[in-house]
């Protein structure tokens, strides 16, 4: 693994630990588990409750990758994470689209200026479908690269 790979992983891991701590405080002490975290998208963290789980997860993944000296493994886990995360988000927004309970008011969602009604829900749904496809292709490619590097 190159020096810059280690620096990126170390930074990602330290940030993940920070987000875990902040998420824990927001969730446990402030009772703000559903508070939005729009700037933590790259970590798959959409609300502070996510930060508790994903912060710990990414901390462990990054430092395991550093210990194993395996950048490709980190990228593979990252892409597989996005396959699962985006698939779950697709189901979530599909469910919201047909639910009688409005848990996500359209006017409070990013992108409402473009999709100015409940159509924002299917925009979120198909965006996550696109992320699923891209992440799945990367996962297949990285699986091949990772396996070839090991055998």
Residue pairs with C-beta under 8 A, 6 or more apart in sequence:
1 66
1 69
1 70
1 71
2 71
5 71
6 66
9 62
9 63
9 65
9 66
9 71
9 74
10 62
10 66
12 58
12 62
13 58
13 59
13 62
13 63
13 66
15 43
16 43
16 54
16 55
16 56
16 57
16 58
16 59
16 62
17 55
17 59
18 55
19 40
19 43
19 45
19 51
19 54
19 55
19 58
20 51
20 52
20 55
20 56
20 59
21 55
22 48
22 51
22 55
23 45
23 48
23 49
23 50
23 51
23 52
23 55
24 51
24 52
26 32
26 33
26 35
26 48
26 51
27 33
27 48
27 49
27 51
27 52
32 48
33 47
33 48
33 49
34 47
34 48
34 49
35 47
35 48
36 46
36 47
37 45
37 46
37 47
37 48
37 50
37 51
38 46
38 110
40 46
40 50
40 51
43 51
43 54
43 55
43 58
44 50
44 54
44 81
44 82
44 85
45 51
45 54
45 55
61 74
61 77
61 78
62 74
65 71
65 73
65 74
65 77
70 146
72 142
72 145
72 146
72 149
73 146
75 138
75 142
76 139
76 142
76 143
76 146
79 135
79 136
79 138
79 139
79 142
80 135
80 139
81 135
82 131
82 132
82 134
82 135
83 132
83 135
83 136
83 139
86 128
86 129
86 131
86 132
86 135
87 128
87 132
89 124
89 128
89 131
90 125
90 128
90 129
90 132
93 121
93 122
93 124
93 125
93 128
94 125
96 102
96 103
96 104
96 121
97 118
97 121
97 122
97 125
104 121
106 112
106 115
106 116
106 117
106 118
106 120
106 121
109 120
109 124
111 120
111 123
111 124
112 120
114 123
115 123
